[in-house]
Amino acid sequence: MTDDSAYMIMGSQKFITNQIEKKMPDKMLGLVWGTTSFDFGPDEYGLVINRGKKKLVFPFTKNELIEDYGSTKWKNRLLTRVND
C-alpha cells in the first residue's frame, strides 16, 4: 500500500468515525476499525460498532474509502453510508 493510500484510508476512517459519533453521541460504546476480523479480504476494512451486547459490523472497500478522496462526491458517498 502506498503512503498516499494509507493516508487516505486513515482520513476516511476518521471522517466516518467522527460522523457516527456526531450522529449518536450518547448511544455509542465503542468503534473499532480492523482488517483481520470477520474474514475481510485484503482490500476490505471493517468498522465494528459495539452497542451494549450488540456488535454491528460494516465493511468498506479500499476503493470506497479512497476514490475521489476529499471531494464532495467522496464526502456524500461516505455520509450516505453513515446515514444508512
N, C-alpha and C positions, 0 to 999 in steps of 0.2 A: 504494500500500500504506500503510495507516495505521501509525502508530508502534507501536501495540499489536501488530498482526500481525507486524511486523518483529521486535519484541522476542520474541514467542512463537516465531517461526521460528528465530531465533538460539539461544534457550534450548533448543528441541527438538534442534537440530543439536548443540549442546554435550552434551546429555544422551546422545544416540545415540553420539557420538564417545567420550565417557567410558566408556560401557558396552562398546563394542567394544574399547577399549584395556585395560579390566579383564579381558575375556574372553580376549584373545590378546596379552598384553603383550610377549612375546618374538618374536612372529611378524609384527608389523606393521612395515612400512617407511614407510607414509605414508597419510594420509587427507586428502582434499580435497573440499570441498563446492563445487558450482557449479550454475549455471543455464544457461549458454550452450553448454556442451559437449554432445555426444551428442544434439543435436536435442530437448532438453526443451522442453515447452510453457511458456507464461507462468506457470503456477501449479505447475510441477514443479521439484523440486530433486534433484540427483543427488549421491550420495556415491560417490566414487571411491576404492577401496582398492587400493593398489599393493603386491603381494606378489611380490617377485622380478621375474620377467618377466611375471607375470600382472597384469592390470588388471580388477578387478571393479567393476561399476557397479550401484548400487542406486538406483532412482528413488523419491522420496517426493512425494506431492502436498501442496500447501499445506494442504488440509483435514486430511490425515493428521497433519500437524505441529502444527496449532493447535486442532483440535477438542477440546473438554474440557481445554484446556491446564492442566497441573498436577494434574489429578485422578488417582485410581487407575486409572480407565478409560484415560486418556491414557498413563500410565506402562506399564500392561500391554500396550497396543497397540504401543507402541514397543519394549518388551522382547521381545515376540513376534517382531517384525521382526528385531531384533538376533540373537535366538537361531536364527532360520531361516537 
